[in-house]
Amino acid sequence: MYSSDKLKILCDENIPVKITELLNKKGFDAKKVPFGSNDKQISKLAKSESRIILTFDKHFINRRLLPPEKYSGIIFLDIHPPIIDDVFSALLSLFKKVKPLEFKSKLFVLSRLGFRVKK
């Protein structure tokens, strides 16, 4: 069962629009960043709206630049090629296993095979 009613997600511009749409159809509160947003703008928006950052951008796994403890969570997608069905399936699997409050202050690295958590 998903806990989508409490999960707020901020999709980086490198996340396909289709993923954002599919998440919203499943009942998640997924929002796409404005086109052209830089990492600083994304992190500020995520903090102000208490959203989990969803990204393919490796900058977000740099703990010095973007310490996870300052965010509602970061999900880095390590899925290549980024086929929509594979990405969406991996996300749904993650959301089934992790409760919304368990994302806070953590970095999740998500692949086709599962996920790792970096506190």
N, C-alpha and C positions, 0 to 999 in steps of 0.2 A: 504494500500500500504506500502511496506517495503522500508526503506531507506538504503538498504543493501550496496549500492555502497560506502558509507562513513563509515560504521560500521566495525571496526577491532576488532576481538575477540581473546583472548588468552585462550585456553581450558586447564585447569589443567589436570594432568595425570589421575585424578579420573573421568574425563568426558569420556564416551565411545567414541571410535573412530568413531562409526556410527553417533553420534551427530555432530562431527566435519565435517564429510563427507556430511551429510544432509545440514548443514549450508552453506558449500561451494557450493553445488548444487543449493541452493536458491540464490546464488550470494553474500553471505557475505564473508568477508575476515577472515576466521577462521583458526587458527594455533594451533597445539598441542604443549605443552611444551615438551622439551626433557625428556625422561624417567629418573627418579631418581632426577628430579629437586626439590629443597627444596623451602620453601616459600620465602626466600630471593632472590633466583635466579629467581623465577617466578615474583616477584614484580619488580625486576630490568629489566627483559625482557619486562614486560608490560609497564613500564615507558619509556624505550628506544624506543619502537615501537609504543607508544601511543595506546595501546590496552586495551580493557575492559577485565577484568579477569572474567572468567566463572568457577565456582567451586562448589563442594559439601563440601569442606573443611571448617569446622567451624572456623578455625584460621583466615580466611579472614573476619569474622564479628567482630573480636576483634579490636575495633577502636584505641586502644592504640598501638597495634603491627602494624597494617596496616590502618592508617588513610585514609579514602576514598578521602579526598581533595587532596591527593598526586597522585591520579590515574585518568585515563580516565574513570574510573568506575569499579565497582565490582558487579557481579551478583552471589549471593549465591543461589543455588538451594536447596530448602527445599521440595523436592518431594521424597516420600518414599512409596513403592519401586520405584526405578528410572527406570521405564519402558520407553524405548526409545520413543515410540509414545507420551506418556504423557509429557515427558520432552521437546520434540521438539515442540509439540503443545503449551505448556506454553511459550516457548521462542518466537515462532512466534507471539503469542498474545501480549507479551510484546513489541516486536519490531514494531508491528503495532501501539501501543499506545504511544510509547516514541520515540522522535526524537533523532538521533545520538548525538547531542551536549548536550542533556538533561541528558546523562549518566555521564558526567564529574563531578568528585568530589562527587559522590553519591554511596551509597550502596543500591542495590536492593535485596530484599529477595523475591524470586519467589516460589510460590506454585501452586498446581493445581487450586486453587480458584482465583488466581490473584497475585498481588505483593504489597509490601510495600516499601517505599523509606525512607532511613535514610540518612539525609544530614550530 
